[in-house]
Amino acid sequence: MSRLLLKLEQLKLCRASLLYNVYLCHSSSSLKNFYFRASDKFSNLVDSAKMPKEPKASNELRHIRMRAKAVNNKPKPTPNEICLHVLGNGGPGNPRCLYMFTDHARYIFNCGEGTQRLAHEHKMKLAKLEHVFFTYKSWENIGGLPGLSLTIQDIGVPEITLHGPPNIEEIYDMTKGFMVTKNLQIVSRNHKHGSFTDNCMTVHYVPIYSSVTASSRKTDMENSYDNDHVISLGDGSSHQQNNYCESLDSVNPEQVKKRQKTEAVLENEDISVAYICKLHNKAGTLILEKCVEHGVPAGPLLGELKKGNNVTLPNGKVVKSTDVVTPEEIGPVFIVVECPSEHFVDSLVNNKEFQAHQVTASSDENLAMLVVHFTPSDVMAHPKYQDWLLKFSGSCIHLVLNSSSPSLSSIAVHRVQHMLNILHPEIFSLLKQNSDVTSSVMNGIEHSVLAIPAESLMKFYLRPRKGLDRENVIQLDASSYVQEAYNSPGLEECVKELATKLNHFPNVNKQEGNEYPEVVFLGTGSSIPSKVRNVTSILVNISPQKSILLDCGEGTRGQILRYYGIEEGNSILRQISCIFVSHLHADHHLGLIEVLKARNLAFIQQGERNSPVDLLAPKQIIHWLQNYHSRYEPVLHLFRLVPNFLLTHNNGTLPKEVYQDLINRLNLQELSTVPVKHCKSAFGVTLTPVSGKKLVYSGDTMPCEGLIEAGLDCGLLIHEATMEDELEEEAKIKTHSTTSQAIKVGANMRADFTLLTHFSQRYAKVPLFNDNFHNTVGCAFDNMKVRPCDLPILPLLLPSLKCLFHEHYEEMQEKTAKRQRRNRAPQTP
């Protein structure tokens, strides 16, 4: 197998060298198109040969669930327990997600970026998820769906139903280029279906329409382009975003059809969908004591009484069902609604379907018990919206999930940061709770309206009718986290020893010119986010005024706000001048749209004009962004795309004046990309600040000679180290590096320091260290900030890290030992 992979790698490199040189020597459009087509076709062939097999466990789980569903096709009983959980309250950096729990199934309303991470932390199982309801087609609502879909597919969920505006399922078509969900059956339903019913409830879809016409929206989208928003193609010309899309269409004729399809979406009405949810009535239960009192014998008569039928006993006595059965429990009504902007308010307040559940209801049982608002605060403050709120009964609770909600959503990230802070308060500074966020949504709302800003893990019990429950709302307990850390055997001695060693660096933090580039790790995990490690994203502050983002995994914006706080975090967003995307795997770029939108909003709130960010990425990313732009909301004006291959080390084709303009904007001396050994169009990057040594980022890759050559004598190498050394064969199959391989790359590169990142989530807290770790090697953590002057400190932390996470570390060592014993055991013929 390894020989085959080696031969494939050699063929791949030969192909790249041959075709790329042809491309460089000829500028004709036909030869460029030949390069693109041949390159992609060959890469697909090679990549498919290396792709790991689908996990056996997920296949087995999927088949088990499908068989169980086929065999047990009886209608499920009405659930005894139904509860709404606020998973993500929409506060700063938080997803928007309402999680509905029943005895038999799970539902969620909206699925913002970061939903799966919070679900994992708060043990809200996704294995029983069957339905996702969307109120509006915006990234705030759908940003977490791609990652969530991959996760539930991996745990064997066979089917999921999407409810919402028309064509919500098209996101799967849009993401085909970088995620595969072939084993997850997607069913879609929209407002034209009228309603949905299962054993739990009946949901009526209520469309809410924008007053802005389709033609006006199309004009606005076209006007979102600006003459300054151009991308350089490397042939001496510049094109606006839409012209660039057309140039890509000429490469792939199928893209023309896709663009025509997406442009047709603009002609559809702009719709938000509200949901009126009526829980089914729950039949009464037998009171056995009463049955005994009335002399009812065991047997079929009990069943008849439970069904509501009166029965006659053998002695002629008639027993009424109402004598021995509790009354039927009436199912309450709750409503979920979003007015994305004031353009939807008139349609909302004039819709007569809501009147049946307001004070004009025909009976008390039809009164809405709860209204969940995903509506923005400024829209909720609209006088017409306020009047609409007052039409609900005084007992109705209004739960608000929007940006005015508190920002605290995770305990795990704060717990681990308090522990690491013990080791070094500057490298591991405490995170911001953003407690200064006030619930401005309350301003202007009538006191008679019970409007409550949602808090993470707040519950609302619909059955039994216990209503609002704040018992499990997230609260931090810093002292307990510190105490938990010191309960680790030997930590106190390790910390004292570390402090003694750090005294040898008394002035290291005060050396002038040794503070930048400043590197803040926002995500250091691979594949999927975990409680402790988010997926990949690294913020490089070139100077106090200029920043570059290296990869942008899901949840990146939330990480920025947790690390810096809201005000400083928005300042950081404004100073991000460049975003580098190494390759198009979902864990490296699904946070991009959220960052682009948040950055634009940060400029607007500051009263400044947005300067589009330079997006260095594989050329194929434009298909995803253009589709999103056409089908959802304008984003193309928020960036200038420079395809990574135009900046290739020693072979870049970006015109000299364009390149010079780019590095001047970024305050760099040099910037280049490096094709690496991972997947099609995977790149590393090197960048050299105006003052300072070269920084190299590997992206995802096996050990790569091209990267070593481009990064020779760098000041800092940030290299992926996905797996431990014992898993070298698995790392090779998945085209990743082991820790020792990454360290060796740093040595061959003559890097001053090597910092390891992108750890498999099996190493959730800390990776396995080995004898190859030395005094110029460090380990990255989420929310870790390092400057050049901090790098010598990082190796000194390793003994304390082992001690701090001793249980996790010992467990990993035991798993490794078991694996070694298993591999040494004689194979049964």
N, C-alpha and C positions, 0 to 999 in steps of 0.2 A: 504493500500500500504506500509506504513512504517513498519507494523508488518511483512509483507512478506519480505521486504528488510532485516530486522533484522534477521529473521530466515535464510535467504540465507547467510548472513554474518557469522552467527554461524556455519552453515554447512561448509562454505568455510574454516573457521579457524580449524574446526575439521578435515577436509580432509587434510589440510596442516600439522597439527600436526601428524596425523597418518602416512601419507605417508612419511613425512620427516624423522620421527624416523625410519621407515623401511629402508629408504635409508642410514641413518647413521649407522645402525647396520649391514648392509650387503654391501659388496663392489663388489658383483658379477655384471657382465655386464647386465644380464637378469633382475635383480631387479632394477638396475638403469634405464633401459629402461622402465620397468613397472612404475616406479615413474614418469618419464617424460611424458609417454602417459596418465596415469591416471590424473596427475596433470593438464595437458593441457586440457583434455577433460572436467574435472569437472569445471575448471575455465571458459571455454567457455560457459558451461551451466549456471553458475552463472552470468557471465558478460552479457550474452544475456538477462537475466531476468531484469537486471538493466539498460540496454542501453536506453537512452532517445529516444523518437520517432523522426523521421525525421521532421525538421521544416516544419510546415504547409505552411508558406509563400513560401518557395522554391518550394514545390510541385505545388502550384497554379501558380507561375510564369512560371514554366516549361510547364505546361499544356496550359497556355495562349499562350506562344511562339510557341508551337507545333501546336496548333489550327490555329494560325495566319499564320504559314508557310504552313499549308495544304490548307487553304482557299485562301490565296493570293499567288498562285503559278505562277503568271505571271512573266516574266523576269523583273528584275529590270533595270531601265534606267542607262546609263553611268553616273558615279558621276560627279558633277560639281566642287567639291573640293577634292583634293587628296594631302595629306601632310605627310611627314615623320617627326616624332619627335624622338629625342634622349632621350630615357627614362633612360637607364643605359649605360654609355659610356665605361664601362670596366676599368675605372681608379681604383686605389687602393681601395679595399673594395666595389667597385660598381659592380652591375650586368652588363652583356652584353645584351642589349635589344634595338632594334629599333622598334618603335611603328608606325604603318601606319594607318592614319585616312582617312576615306572617308565619304561621305554623308550617306552611308547605312551600312557599316561594318567596322570592325577593324581587323588588321592583326599585328602580331609581328614576327620579325626575331630574333631568339634566346631568351632564357628565363632564364637568370642567377639568382642565388640565391639573393633574395631581390626584384625581379621584382614587385610582387604584392604590396609590401609596398610602393614603389615609385609610382606605378600606383594610389594607394589610395591617397597619399599625393598630387600628381599633377593633380588629377581629370581626369585621362585618363581612362574612363569607360571601364570596361571589359565585360559588359553585352552584347555588340554587337560583341565580339571577336568570330571569326569563324575559323581562320587559324593561325597556328604557323609554321614557317619555321625554320628548324635547319640546320646549315652549317656543324656541325661535332658532333659526339657523345662524348662529354666531359662534365664534371660537370660544367665547366664555361658556357656552353650553355644550359644545361638541369636542373641545380640545383634548379631553381625556379618553374619548371613545376609541381611537386607534390603539393606544396602549392597553386599555382595558380589554379590547377584543382579543388581542394577542394573548393576554393573560388567561382569560376564560377559555380560550381555545386550548391552551396548554394544560389546563386542569380538566379538560374533557367535556366542557359544556357543548352540546351538539347544535343548539339552536337559540337564537335570540330574536325578539321582535322589537323593531324600532317604531315608535309612534311619534308623529309630529308633522311639521310642514311637508309639503310634497317634495320628493326626491332627496329626503334626508339620507337615504341609503347610498347615495352617490359618492359619499366620502370613501367608500371601499373601492370604487372604481378609480377615484383620484389618487389613492395611496397604493395602488397596485405596484408601482415602481419600486417601493421600498418596504412593503409588508405583505405577507401572504396569509390569507384567512380562508383557505380552500376547505378546511374541515369545520368551519363554523357556518351553519346555515343562517342566512339573513332573511327575515320576513319583515316587510314594511307595511305600515298602515298610516293613512293620513285622514284629514278632516272629512274627505269625501266618503269615508266608510261610516261616518255618523257616530258610531259608538263601538265599544269593545266590552265584552263580558267574559268573566271566568268564574271560578268558584268563590272568589273573594269579593268582587265588586263589579259594578257596571260603570264604565267611564264614558261620558259624553264629550266628544270633541267640539270645542267652540272656536271657530276661526275668528280672528280679530285682524282687520285689514288696515293697512296704512293708507292715509289720504294722499300720499305721493304716488303719482301715476308711474307706470312702468317706463314710459318714454322719458319721464323726468329722471328716473333712477339711472337709465342708460346714459343720459346726457351727463349726469353727475359723475358716473363711473368713467366716462371718456375724459371728462375734465379733470379727473384726478391725476392724469399725466401732466408733467411739467417739462418744459423744454430743457431744464437743467438735469432732469432725471434720465441719464443716458447710461448705456453700457458700452464698453469698448470691446470690439470683436477681434482685435489683434491684426487687422489688415489695413490699419490706418484710418478706418472709418468709425463713426459712432452712430448708434441707433437708439431711438427711444425704445422703451420696454416692448411696446406692441410690435415694432418693427423687428426686434430681436426674436420675439415669438414667431413671427412669420419666417425668419431665417431658419429657425428650428423646424418649422412645418415643412420646409423644403427638403429637410433631411429625412423626415418620416411622414409620408403622405397620410398615414392613419391619424396623425395629429391634427390634420386639417378637419377631419370628420369630428374629432373630439372637440375642437374649438367651435365648430358650427353648432354642435350640440350644447355646449356650455353657453354660447351667446344666446341661444334660444331661451335659456332659463331666465334671462333678463326680461323676457316678455311676460313671465308669470307674475301673478300678483304677489306683493310682499305681505306675508302672512305670519302672524304669531298664533299659536294654538293654546287656548286655555283648556283645562280639564275639570269637568264637574264629576267628582267621584262619589258614587253612592254605594256604601257597603251593603251587602246582602243581609237581610234579617237573619238572625240566628234563632233556630228553633229552641223551644224551652227544653229543659232537662227533667228527667224523672226524679221525684223526691221519694226515695225508696222507703223512708219511714212512713210517709203518707200511704204508700201502696200497701204496706204491712197493716197499717191501721184499718184500711178499707177491705182487707182480706184478699187482695189480688194475688193469685198464685203465680209462681215463676212460670215463664213460658211465653207463648205468642201474645197473650193479652197485654203484657207490658209493652210490646212493640206497637200494638194498636193505640194504646194510650199515648205513647210518645209521639205518634203521628198526628195526634189531635182528635182521635176518634173515641167516642164513648163506648164502654163495653158492658156486657151483662154477665155477671158471675154465675156459676152453676146453681147457686141458691136463689137466683132471680134478682139479686141486687144490681142496680145500675150504678156504675162508677163513671163519673164525668172526667174527661181528660183534664179539665181546668182544676179538678180537685187534687191531682197528684203530679201535675207538670207545671214548672215555672212559666211565667208569661214569655212569649216570644220577645227577643231583644231586637229592637228596631235599629237598623244599620244607619249610622250617622252620615252626613254629607260633608266632604271637604273639597275645596276648590284650589287649583294651582293656576297661577296667571302671571303673564309678563307683558307689559307694554314697553317695548324696546325704546320707544321715543314718544314724544308728544303727538306725533302723527297718527298714533294708534288709539289715542284716548277717546276720540269721538266714537269709533267703532266699538270700543269696550263699553262705554257708559250707555250706549243706545241699544246694546244687545239684550233682547228680551229674555233670553234663556236664563240669565242670572236672576231675573226677577222672581222666579219660582223658588229661590233659596234666600231671598232677602226678606225684609219685613212684610212684603206683599205675598209671602208664601201661603199656600192654601191650608197648611197645617204645620204644627210645630216640628213634626218629624222631618219636614223638608227644609227647615232652616239650616243654613250652613253652620257647622260647628267650628270650622277653621278655614281661613283663606291664607294660602302661602303665596307671597309676592316675590317674584324675581325681578320686579320692576325697579329701575334705577331711582335713586332718591329724588333727583330733580323732577322726574316725571310723577312720582308719588305726591310731590308738593303741588302739582297742577290743581287749580281750583276744581275742575271737573272730576278729577280723580278723587279728590277729597270728598266731594259730594257723593260720589259713588260708594265710598267706604261707609258713609253714614247711613246708607240704605240697608246695610246688614244689621242684624239684631245686636243689641247691646251685649249679649253674652258671647258673640262670635269673636274669636281671637284671630288677629292678623299677624302672621309670622313673616318677617322680612329677611330675605336672603339677598343682600347686595353689598356693594363696596363700603357701605357705612357700618357694616357689622364688625365686631371685634376681629382682630387678625390672628389670634392664637388658635391653632388647630392641631398642633403636634406636641406631645410630651417628649417623645423619644429623641428628637433632635436637640431639645434643650437639655435633657438629662445627660446625654453623652458629652455635650459641650461643657457643661458644668464640671464633669469629671476630667475632661482634657484640660480645662482651664487651670486645674490644680498643678499640672505639669509646667505650663508656661502661659501666663495670662495674656501675653501679647500675640503669640502665634495662634493661640486658641482663645480669642476674646469672646466674651459672653454675647449671645444673640439678643436682638432687640425684640421685646414683646409687643412693641407698637401700642402700648396701653393708652397712649395719648389720643388714639382714634376715638372720637365721640360719635354717638349714634345720631348724626345729623338728620337721619331719616325721620326722627321724632319731631323735628321742628316743623311747625305749621299744621301738624295733625291734631285734629280735635281731641280733647281730653276724654271724650266719651268713647273713643275708638281704642280698643285694646291692641295697639300695634307694638310688637315686641321684636327688637333686633335679634336675629338668631345667633346662638352660640354653638360652637362645635360640641357635639354629643348631647345637645339638648334633645329631649324626647317629647313626643306627643302621643299619648295612648288613646287610640280610637276604640279599642275593645280589649279589655274592659275600659269603660269610659272614665279614665283617671285624669285625662287632659294633660296639661303641661307638666313636665318633670325635669328639674334642673340638677338633680342629684349627681349626675355623672359629667356635668359640664367641666371642660378642661380647666384646670388650675395648676400652676407650677408650685413646686415645693423644693426650692433650691437647696435648703439645708439637708433634706433627705437624700438628694442626689449626691451631695458631697459626702455625707455619712456612708452611703452605699459604696462609694469609691474607696473610702478608707477602711471599709470592712474587708477589702481584698487583702489576703495575707501578704504581709511584707511591703505593702505600698508605702506606708509612712517612712520606712527605712530607705526605700528607693527614691522617694521625693527628696529626702535629706541629702542623699548621695548626689542626686542630680543637682541640687542647689549648690553643693560644694564644687562640682565640676563647672557649673555656669559662672562661678566666681572668677574663673580663669578668663572670662570674656567680659571684663568690667566695662569696657568702652566700645564694645563691638557695635552696639546700636546707635552710637553717636558719630560714627565715621561718615563724613560728608561724601556725597556721591556714591554711597553704598546702600541706598534705600530703594532705588528703582532699577529695573522693573519690579513692581510689587505684584505678587501672584496670589490670587484668592481662589481657592478651589471650591466651586459651587456644587460640583457633583463628581464623585470618584468611583462610582460603581458601574457595572456593565449590565447590559441587556434590559433589566427591569429595575425600577426603584425599590429600595427597601426602607425600613424605618430609619436606618442610620446613614446609608449611602444613597444619594440620589444618582440618577444617570448623568452622563458626562457633560460637564461644562466648566470652563476655567476662565476666570477674568484676569487679564493682564493689564495692570495700570502702568502704562508707559511713563507717565508723568502725573502730577496732580490734576492735569486738565485733559488727559487723553487716555482712552482705554480701548483694548481689543478683546473680543470674546472668542475663545477657542472652543468650538462646538457649543451646541445649544440644546441640550436634552430637555425633555418635558419637565416642567417645574422650575426652569432656570430663573424666571422673573420672581417667583416666590422665594427662592433662595437668596436673591439679591436683597429683597425687602426684609427678610429675616436677619441677614447679616448686617445691613447698613441702617435699617429703619426706613420709614417711608420718605422723609424729606431728603436724607442723604442718598437713599436708594434711587429716587427719581433723578437726583443730580448725576449719579453714576450712569443711569440709563441715557441721559442726555450726552454724556461725554464718551459713550461707546461709539467710536467712529468706524469700526470694522468688525464684522463677524465672519470668522473662518469656520466653514463646515467641512470636516475632513472627508466624509463619505455619507451616502444616503441610507444608512441604517437608522431605523426609527429612534433609537436611543441617543442619537447624536444631533437630531435636528427638529424633533417634534415641539420644542419650545420656541422655535423661531418666530412664528406668527405672533405669539403672545408678547415676546420681547419687542418686536417691531411695533405692535399696537401700543404697548405700554410706553415705549420710548416716544412715540408720536404724541401721546396724551401728556407725557411729562413736559414736552415743549409747549403744548397748548396751555397747560396750567401755569406755565411760567410766562406766558404771553409772548413766546418767541416762535419764530418760523422754523419748522423742522428742516434740518439738513439731512438728506437721505444717507443712510449708512452704506459703506462699501461692503458688499456681500461677496466673499471669496468662497466659491462652492463648486461642486461638480456641475457641469452645464445642464445636466438633466433636472436639476432642482427647479428650473424655470417652469417645467410642465406642471408640477405640483402647485407652485405659487400662482401661476396664471389661471389654473383651474379654480383655485380657491377664490382668486380675485373676481372671476367671472360669475361664480355660482353663489358666493357668500357676501363678500364685502371688499372694497378696494384696498389693496396692499402693495401693488407694484410700484407706486410712487414713493414708497418708504425706503427703497434701497436702490443701489446701483450694482448690478451683477457683473463680476469679473470671473469668468470660468477659471477654475484652478489650473487647467492645463496651459493657459496663457502665461503663467508665472513659473513654469517648471524650471528648476535649478539648471543653469547653464544652457537651457534650451527654450527659454521664454520667448514668446512671439508678441508680447504686448509692446506697442511702439514706445520708443524711448521716452518721448515727451509725456505720454500717458502714464507710463510707469513712474516717472519722476514726480508727476503731479500726485499720484497715489501715495507714494512714500512720504512726500512732503505733508500731505494731509494727515498722515498717521504719525508724524514725528519720528520717522525711521530712517536709518541709513540704507538698509537693505531688507528685502522681503522676497522670499521664493517658496515655491511649493515643491514637494518631492513625491513622485508616485511610489506607493508602498505596497507591500504584499498582504493584501487582505481581501478585497472584493473589487469589482469593477469600479473604476474611477475613485479609488481610495488614495488620499494624499496625506503626507505630513507637511509641516511648514517650518521655515526658519525665519526669524525676524531679529534684526539688530537695531536697537534704539540709537538715537543720535548720540546719547551718552550712555555707554554701557556695552557689555559683551553680548554676543549672539545667544538667543534663546531658541531652543528646538522643541517642537511638539510632534510626537510620532503619529498621533491619531491611533487607529487600530491597525496592527501589523504584526507579522512575524519579523524576526530579525532581518534587517534590510540594509544591504551594502550601499544603496543609493542614499539612504538617510544618513549613514555614517559619513559618507564622503561630503555631503552637503553641510553637515553639522560639525565638521572637524574643529577642535579647539574652542567649542562653545563654552559659555559660562554656565548654562543650565540646560540639561536635557530632561524633559518631562516625557516619560515613556510608559506605555501601557505594560502592565504585568498581570494579565487576567488570571493566570493559573499558577499553582505551585509547581515545583520541579517534577514531582511525581506524576504529573498529568501532562508531560511533554507531548505524548502522542495525541492526546485529545486537543491540546493547544495547536498542534500542527494541522489536524483535521479542520479545526475551526479558524485557522489562520490567525492565531493570537500568539503572544509571547508568554513565557514563564518568567518568574522573578529573576532567576539566574541569567536567562537569555537577555533580559532587559539590562541587567547590570553589566553584562559583557559588552552590549552595544555601547553603553556609556564609556566603558574602558577603551574600546576600539576607537571611539570618537574623540578620545582624550578630553572628555567633558570635565569641567571643573567640579560639577556636581550632577548626580542623577537622582531624579525624584520619580518614584513609581506611583502609578495611578491606574484607574480602570480595572478594579479588582472584581472578580466574580463574586456574586452575592453569597456564595458559600463562605466567603471571608467577610461577613457583614461588618464585623467590628475591627478586626485587625488581620493582616495576612500572616502566613507562616514565614518567619525569618529563617535564614540559614547562614552557613559560614561565609557565603559570598558577600553578605552585607558588610560594608566597611565604613570608614569615616568620611566618604564622599557619596554616601547613598542614604536616601531618606524615603519615608513612606507618607503618602498624602492622605488626608482626611477631609471630609466635607467641612466647610467653614474654617479652613486653615489658611492663614495669611503668612506668606514668607517673603522676605526681602533678601537680596544678596548677603547682607550682614547676618541674616538668621540661619543660613544654610549650614554652617558648621555645628549648629546646636542640634539639628534634627537627628543625627546618629546617636547622640547622647540620650535621646528619649526612648530608644528601643527597649532597654531593660524595664523602664517604668511602664511602657505600653503592655509588655508581656504580663506584668504584675497586675495592672489595672483590669485587663480583660482575661484574667487567668483561666476562668471557667471555659470561656469560648476558645481560648488558645489550646487548652488541654483536650477539649473535645475534638478540635481539628487534628491535633497530633494523633489522637486515638483512631480517628477515621483513616488517617494516612497509614498508620501501622496496620490496621485491618486490611487495607487495600494491598499493602506490601505482602502480608501473609497470604492473602488470597491469590496474588499473582505468583507467589513461590510454590503454592500447593500443586502437587502433580495433577495433571489434567486427566480426567476420565475418558478413556477411548470411546 
